[in-house]
Amino acid sequence: PQKTAEGGLFSSIDSGLEGIIGKSLWGFIKNVLGLGAKPQKTAEEDLAELQALKGAGGVKKMKGGEVPESSIVDRKAAYFIQQGLMYAVNPMVHLARYLRGTEKYVRSAVVYLQDPPKWAADYKMEQHIEVLGKPYPEGFGLTKARIKEAMFRAGKDGESATVGGGGSGSGAGEGEDKPEFTGEEDAELKELQEKLAAKGGGKTALPAVATQKYQGSQGSIVKRLQKELIRMQSNGNFAVELVEESIFEWYVTIEGAKGSFYEGEKFKLRFHFDHTYPMSPPEVTFVVKVPGWAAPEVGTKSASGECPSQAKGGAWPESWGMRKHHCPIHPHIYTNGHICLSIIYDDWSPALGVEAVCHSMVSMLSSAKEKNPPADNEMHVDSGATSARKVTGWDFHDNEA
């Protein structure tokens, strides 16, 4: 949450510029730069607020209080220099970070990493990262990029393989244990399943691995995926199936919303998780050719409806191309399954999950103003890029479909 201040340095600067260039023009410039919301407190004051909030009634505190503030290591200068000289000396960068509240939350995260509270004293780095990504006030609400910054500034960037732009390898990660389930029920997961079922959830069968105990180095990641799977099955909003019974590979079926171009059409999303999840987003693509589905009828004015991704009576004009695929025809979705959606790349946060991504996909489809593939679809597909996560230069405009 961002708060506004009535006094202080910002108000003086704000009032001065407003008087020089006019209230309307200055207001417009602030909105363009994203400077409309101003933080009320310094990083230290904000940390104290977090401590007071989490300390009330004996609830968890966000800082241990064992390390003096003067002993906190913060490699802020080194971080900015690493980003490049023009970035480091640009006053607008620092002003924007201050006004948006970025700096105070990153600084608070640095202090947390340097002096974790007692309840987090035995946490592994993966668990600390989860705290950094959880929404305020349960955590710090940082995005992936800001978590990386906090880790670097706290000198913790070399302590965990979960920090970085994850690759597209197997879920277990190169050189690490493969998923191994014991066959025994995990009491915590079983309790969660029963609790949700008592509320009316759990209308579809769960894969056996969803509630089983797991042995291996990916324990916290696997348990997170198991909990997400149980909750999605309970909610019943999307059908989930594990690919070859792997907890690291999911197919999720979504349907076009009523009143949209995609009403009556179904599509499958493929989620691939690796050892960096949830610090890094899963690789999310549409399944180009779904096993068992009839092929769409291309070059037709009235489809039979045998293909789940093609509504009965729907047209497939030649302008859509002659490739047969099960992806949505959408300005931000390529016919090789790649998706131009910011939350599965730059705007990902560990606080998000599979169901949130699925809802965002349905929303993106519903907001389409036309039903056409991307203008550069043929060039992108012919480039031969196999991994969406390795594609650079995405131009995100999710709300302008």
C-alpha positions as CSV (number, residue, x, y, z in Angstrom):
1,P,0.0,0.0,0.0
2,Q,1.2,3.5,-0.8
3,K,0.4,6.5,1.3
4,T,0.5,10.2,0.7
5,A,2.2,12.9,2.8
6,E,0.9,16.3,3.5
7,G,4.2,17.9,4.5
8,G,8.0,17.5,4.1
9,L,10.4,17.8,1.2
10,F,8.1,16.3,-1.4
11,S,5.3,18.8,-0.7
12,S,7.7,21.7,-1.1
13,I,9.0,20.4,-4.4
14,D,5.5,19.4,-5.5
15,S,4.1,22.9,-4.7
16,G,7.0,24.6,-6.4
17,L,6.7,22.7,-9.7
18,E,3.0,23.1,-9.6
19,G,3.4,26.9,-9.4
20,I,6.0,27.0,-12.1
21,I,4.3,24.8,-14.8
22,G,0.7,24.8,-13.7
23,K,-1.4,22.4,-11.7
24,S,-2.9,20.5,-14.6
25,L,0.3,20.0,-16.6
26,W,2.3,19.0,-13.5
27,G,-0.5,16.6,-12.5
28,F,-0.4,15.0,-15.9
29,I,3.4,14.6,-15.8
30,K,3.2,13.0,-12.4
31,N,0.7,10.5,-13.6
32,V,2.8,9.6,-16.7
33,L,5.9,9.1,-14.5
34,G,3.9,7.1,-11.9
35,L,4.6,9.6,-9.2
36,G,1.1,10.2,-7.9
37,A,1.5,8.2,-4.7
38,K,4.1,9.3,-2.2
39,P,5.5,7.4,0.8
40,Q,4.8,8.8,4.2
41,K,7.6,7.3,6.1
42,T,11.3,6.6,5.8
43,A,12.6,3.0,5.4
44,E,13.5,2.9,9.1
45,E,10.0,4.3,10.1
46,D,8.3,1.8,7.8
47,L,10.3,-1.1,9.3
48,A,9.3,0.1,12.8
49,E,5.6,0.1,11.6
50,L,6.0,-3.4,10.4
51,Q,7.5,-4.5,13.7
52,A,4.8,-2.9,15.7
53,L,2.1,-4.4,13.5
54,K,3.5,-7.9,13.6
55,G,4.4,-7.6,17.3
56,A,0.9,-6.8,18.5
57,G,-0.6,-9.6,20.6
58,G,2.5,-11.8,20.3
59,V,2.2,-12.2,16.5
60,K,5.3,-12.6,14.4
61,K,7.7,-9.7,14.1
62,M,9.5,-9.0,10.9
63,K,12.9,-8.3,12.5
64,G,14.9,-10.0,15.2
65,G,16.2,-7.0,17.0
66,E,19.5,-8.7,17.8
67,V,21.7,-6.8,15.4
68,P,22.2,-3.0,15.9
69,E,21.0,-0.9,13.0
70,S,24.6,0.4,12.5
71,S,25.8,-3.2,11.8
72,I,23.3,-3.8,9.0
73,V,25.1,-4.4,5.7
74,D,23.4,-2.6,2.8
75,R,25.3,-2.7,-0.6
76,K,23.0,-0.1,-2.1
77,A,25.7,1.9,-3.8
78,A,27.2,-1.3,-5.3
79,Y,23.8,-2.3,-6.6
80,F,23.2,1.0,-8.4
81,I,26.7,1.0,-9.9
82,Q,26.1,-2.5,-11.1
83,Q,23.0,-1.3,-13.0
84,G,25.1,1.1,-15.0
85,L,26.4,4.6,-14.5
86,M,23.5,6.4,-16.2
87,Y,21.1,4.5,-14.0
88,A,23.1,5.2,-10.8
89,V,23.4,9.0,-11.4
90,N,19.9,9.6,-12.9
91,P,18.0,11.6,-10.3
92,M,14.6,10.7,-11.7
93,V,15.3,7.0,-10.9
94,H,15.9,7.8,-7.3
95,L,13.0,10.2,-7.1
96,A,10.6,7.7,-8.6
97,R,11.8,4.9,-6.2
98,Y,11.3,7.2,-3.3
99,L,7.9,8.5,-4.3
100,R,6.6,5.0,-5.2
101,G,7.8,3.6,-1.8
102,T,10.2,1.1,-3.5
103,E,13.2,2.1,-1.5
104,K,11.6,1.8,1.9
105,Y,10.3,-1.7,1.3
106,V,13.6,-2.9,-0.2
107,R,15.5,-1.4,2.7
108,S,13.1,-3.2,5.2
109,A,13.7,-6.4,3.3
110,V,17.5,-5.9,3.6
111,V,17.2,-5.5,7.4
112,Y,15.0,-8.6,7.6
113,L,17.6,-10.7,5.8
114,Q,20.4,-9.3,7.9
115,D,18.5,-9.8,11.2
116,P,15.7,-12.3,10.8
117,P,13.2,-12.7,13.7
118,K,13.2,-15.8,15.9
119,W,10.4,-17.5,14.0
120,A,12.5,-17.3,10.8
121,A,15.8,-18.0,12.4
122,D,15.9,-21.6,11.0
123,Y,14.4,-20.7,7.6
124,K,16.2,-21.8,4.4
125,M,16.7,-19.0,1.9
126,E,13.8,-20.3,-0.2
127,Q,11.5,-19.7,2.8
128,H,12.9,-16.2,3.3
129,I,12.2,-15.5,-0.3
130,E,8.6,-16.5,0.2
131,V,8.3,-14.0,3.0
132,L,9.7,-11.2,0.8
133,G,7.1,-12.0,-1.9
134,K,4.0,-12.3,0.3
135,P,1.7,-9.3,0.2
136,Y,2.1,-6.6,2.9
137,P,1.5,-6.8,5.9
138,E,2.2,-10.6,5.9
139,G,5.4,-10.0,4.0
140,F,7.1,-7.3,2.0
141,G,5.1,-7.6,-1.2
142,L,8.2,-7.4,-3.4
143,T,8.4,-8.4,-7.1
144,K,11.0,-10.8,-8.4
145,A,13.3,-7.9,-9.5
146,R,13.1,-6.2,-6.1
147,I,13.7,-9.5,-4.2
148,K,16.9,-9.9,-6.2
149,E,17.9,-6.4,-5.3
150,A,17.3,-6.9,-1.6
151,M,19.2,-10.2,-1.7
152,F,22.2,-8.5,-3.4
153,R,22.2,-5.5,-1.1
154,A,22.0,-7.8,2.0
155,G,24.9,-9.9,0.7
156,K,22.8,-13.0,0.3
157,D,22.7,-13.2,-3.4
158,G,25.2,-16.1,-3.5
159,E,23.3,-18.3,-0.9
160,S,20.5,-19.7,-3.0
161,A,20.0,-21.1,-6.5
162,T,16.4,-19.8,-6.4
163,V,17.7,-16.3,-7.2
164,G,18.1,-15.6,-10.9
165,G,16.3,-16.0,-14.2
166,G,15.5,-19.7,-14.0
167,G,16.1,-21.9,-16.9
168,S,13.7,-24.3,-18.5
169,G,15.2,-27.5,-17.2
170,S,13.5,-30.3,-15.3
171,G,11.5,-29.6,-12.2
172,A,14.1,-31.2,-9.9
173,G,16.9,-29.0,-11.4
174,E,20.2,-30.2,-12.8
175,G,22.2,-32.3,-10.4
176,E,19.5,-32.4,-7.8
177,D,17.2,-35.2,-6.5
178,K,14.3,-36.2,-8.7
179,P,10.8,-36.1,-7.2
180,E,10.3,-39.0,-4.9
181,F,7.0,-39.6,-3.1
182,T,6.8,-42.1,-0.3
183,G,3.2,-43.2,-0.8
184,E,2.3,-42.1,2.7
185,E,-0.3,-39.4,3.4
186,D,1.1,-36.0,4.5
187,A,-1.0,-35.0,7.6
188,E,-0.9,-31.3,6.8
189,L,-2.0,-31.7,3.2
190,K,-4.7,-34.2,4.1
191,E,-6.0,-31.8,6.7
192,L,-6.1,-29.0,4.1
193,Q,-8.0,-31.2,1.7
194,E,-10.5,-32.3,4.3
195,K,-11.0,-28.7,5.5
196,L,-11.8,-27.5,2.0
197,A,-14.0,-30.4,1.3
198,A,-16.0,-29.6,4.4
199,K,-16.7,-26.2,2.9
200,G,-18.2,-27.8,-0.2
201,G,-15.0,-28.0,-2.3
202,G,-13.3,-31.0,-3.8
203,K,-15.8,-32.0,-6.4
204,T,-13.2,-33.5,-8.7
205,A,-10.6,-36.3,-7.9
206,L,-7.1,-35.3,-6.8
207,P,-4.0,-37.0,-8.2
208,A,-2.5,-39.3,-5.6
209,V,0.7,-37.2,-5.3
210,A,-1.3,-34.2,-4.2
211,T,-1.4,-35.4,-0.6
212,Q,1.6,-37.7,-0.4
213,K,4.8,-37.1,1.6
214,Y,7.8,-36.1,-0.5
215,Q,11.5,-36.9,0.0
216,G,14.1,-34.8,-1.7
217,S,15.8,-31.4,-1.8
218,Q,12.8,-29.7,-3.4
219,G,10.5,-30.1,-0.3
220,S,9.2,-26.6,0.1
221,I,8.6,-26.2,-3.6
222,V,6.7,-29.5,-3.9
223,K,4.6,-28.7,-0.9
224,R,3.6,-25.3,-2.3
225,L,2.6,-27.0,-5.6
226,Q,0.6,-29.6,-3.7
227,K,-1.3,-26.9,-1.8
228,E,-2.0,-25.0,-5.0
229,L,-3.3,-28.2,-6.6
230,I,-5.5,-29.0,-3.6
231,R,-7.0,-25.5,-3.6
232,M,-7.6,-25.4,-7.3
233,Q,-9.3,-28.8,-7.2
234,S,-11.5,-27.5,-4.3
235,N,-12.4,-24.3,-6.0
236,G,-13.4,-26.1,-9.2
237,N,-12.7,-23.0,-11.5
238,F,-10.2,-24.8,-13.7
239,A,-9.6,-28.5,-14.6
240,V,-6.0,-29.5,-13.7
241,E,-4.2,-32.6,-14.9
242,L,-0.6,-33.6,-14.2
243,V,1.4,-34.5,-17.3
244,E,2.8,-38.0,-16.9
245,E,2.0,-37.7,-13.2
246,S,4.7,-35.1,-12.7
247,I,4.0,-32.5,-10.0
248,F,6.3,-30.1,-12.0
249,E,4.2,-30.3,-15.3
250,W,0.5,-29.3,-15.4
251,Y,-2.2,-28.9,-18.0
252,V,-4.9,-26.5,-17.0
253,T,-8.1,-26.1,-19.1
254,I,-9.6,-22.7,-19.4
255,E,-12.8,-21.6,-21.2
256,G,-13.7,-18.4,-22.9
257,A,-16.1,-16.2,-20.9
258,K,-19.6,-15.6,-22.0
259,G,-20.1,-12.6,-24.3
260,S,-16.4,-12.7,-25.4
261,F,-15.0,-13.7,-28.8
262,Y,-14.0,-17.0,-27.2
263,E,-17.4,-18.1,-25.7
264,G,-17.9,-21.8,-26.2
265,E,-14.1,-22.4,-26.8
266,K,-11.7,-24.3,-24.6
267,F,-7.9,-24.2,-24.4
268,K,-5.2,-25.9,-22.4
269,L,-2.4,-24.0,-20.6
270,R,0.9,-25.8,-19.9
271,F,2.6,-24.9,-16.7
272,H,6.2,-26.0,-16.3
273,F,7.8,-25.5,-12.8
274,D,11.5,-25.7,-12.0
275,H,13.7,-25.4,-8.9
276,T,13.3,-21.6,-9.0
277,Y,9.6,-21.6,-8.3
278,P,7.9,-19.5,-6.8
279,M,10.8,-17.0,-6.8
280,S,10.6,-17.1,-10.6
281,P,7.4,-17.7,-12.6
282,P,6.6,-21.0,-14.1
283,E,6.9,-21.3,-17.9
284,V,3.4,-20.8,-19.2
285,T,2.3,-21.5,-22.8
286,F,-0.8,-22.7,-24.6
287,V,-0.7,-26.3,-25.7
288,V,-0.4,-26.1,-29.5
289,K,-1.8,-29.5,-30.3
290,V,-3.8,-31.1,-27.5
291,P,-3.7,-34.9,-27.5
292,G,-7.1,-36.4,-28.2
293,W,-8.6,-33.1,-29.5
294,A,-10.0,-32.9,-33.0
295,A,-8.0,-30.5,-35.3
296,P,-9.6,-27.1,-35.9
297,E,-11.1,-26.5,-39.3
298,V,-9.0,-23.9,-41.0
299,G,-10.2,-21.7,-43.9
300,T,-13.9,-22.1,-43.1
301,K,-16.8,-19.8,-42.5
302,S,-18.8,-22.2,-40.3
303,A,-16.9,-24.9,-38.1
304,S,-18.6,-28.1,-37.0
305,G,-17.6,-27.5,-33.4
306,E,-15.9,-30.9,-33.1
307,C,-12.7,-29.1,-32.1
308,P,-13.0,-27.8,-28.4
309,S,-11.0,-24.7,-29.2
310,Q,-13.3,-23.7,-32.1
311,A,-16.9,-22.8,-31.4
312,K,-19.6,-24.4,-33.5
313,G,-20.4,-22.2,-36.4
314,G,-17.2,-20.2,-35.9
315,A,-15.2,-18.9,-38.9
316,W,-11.5,-19.3,-39.6
317,P,-10.6,-16.7,-42.2
318,E,-7.4,-17.1,-44.3
319,S,-6.0,-14.0,-42.6
320,W,-5.5,-16.2,-39.5
321,G,-3.1,-18.5,-41.4
322,M,-3.4,-22.1,-42.3
323,R,-1.6,-23.6,-39.3
324,K,-3.8,-26.0,-37.4
325,H,-3.4,-25.4,-33.6
326,H,-5.4,-25.2,-30.4
327,C,-4.2,-21.8,-29.2
328,P,-6.6,-18.9,-28.9
329,I,-6.6,-16.5,-31.9
330,H,-5.6,-13.4,-30.0
331,P,-3.3,-10.3,-30.6
332,H,-1.1,-11.3,-27.6
333,I,-1.0,-15.1,-28.2
334,Y,1.3,-16.6,-30.8
335,T,0.4,-19.8,-32.7
336,N,3.4,-21.6,-31.2
337,G,1.8,-21.2,-27.7
338,H,3.9,-18.2,-26.5
339,I,2.0,-15.6,-24.5
340,C,2.7,-11.9,-24.2
341,L,1.5,-11.3,-20.6
342,S,3.6,-9.3,-18.1
343,I,2.7,-11.3,-14.9
344,I,4.4,-14.5,-16.3
345,Y,7.6,-12.5,-16.9
346,D,8.6,-9.2,-15.4
347,D,5.7,-8.6,-13.1
348,W,5.7,-12.0,-11.5
349,S,5.5,-12.1,-7.7
350,P,5.9,-15.2,-5.5
351,A,2.5,-14.2,-4.0
352,L,0.9,-15.2,-7.3
353,G,0.1,-18.7,-8.3
354,V,-1.4,-20.9,-11.0
355,E,-5.0,-20.0,-10.4
356,A,-4.2,-16.3,-10.5
357,V,-2.4,-16.7,-13.8
358,C,-5.4,-18.7,-15.2
359,H,-7.8,-15.9,-14.2
360,S,-5.5,-13.3,-15.9
361,M,-5.6,-15.4,-19.1
362,V,-9.4,-15.5,-19.1
363,S,-9.5,-11.8,-18.4
364,M,-7.0,-11.1,-21.3
365,L,-9.1,-13.1,-23.7
366,S,-12.3,-11.3,-22.5
367,S,-10.7,-7.8,-23.1
368,A,-9.8,-8.6,-26.7
369,K,-11.2,-5.9,-29.1
370,E,-10.5,-8.1,-32.2
371,K,-9.9,-11.7,-32.9
372,N,-6.7,-11.8,-34.8
373,P,-3.2,-13.3,-34.3
374,P,-0.3,-10.9,-33.5
375,A,0.9,-8.8,-36.4
376,D,4.4,-10.4,-36.1
377,N,3.1,-14.0,-35.6
378,E,4.7,-15.5,-38.6
379,M,8.0,-13.9,-38.0
380,H,8.0,-15.0,-34.3
381,V,7.0,-18.6,-35.0
382,D,9.5,-18.9,-37.9
383,S,12.3,-17.7,-35.6
384,G,12.3,-21.1,-34.0
385,A,12.2,-19.9,-30.4
386,T,11.2,-23.0,-28.3
387,S,11.2,-21.5,-24.8
388,A,9.0,-18.5,-24.1
389,R,11.2,-17.6,-21.1
390,K,14.2,-17.2,-23.3
391,V,12.5,-14.7,-25.6
392,T,13.5,-11.1,-24.9
393,G,12.0,-7.8,-25.9
394,W,8.4,-8.5,-25.0
395,D,6.3,-5.3,-25.5
396,F,3.7,-5.6,-22.7
397,H,0.3,-3.9,-23.2
398,D,-2.0,-6.4,-21.6
399,N,-4.9,-4.0,-21.2
400,E,-4.8,-2.9,-24.8
401,A,-5.9,-6.2,-26.5
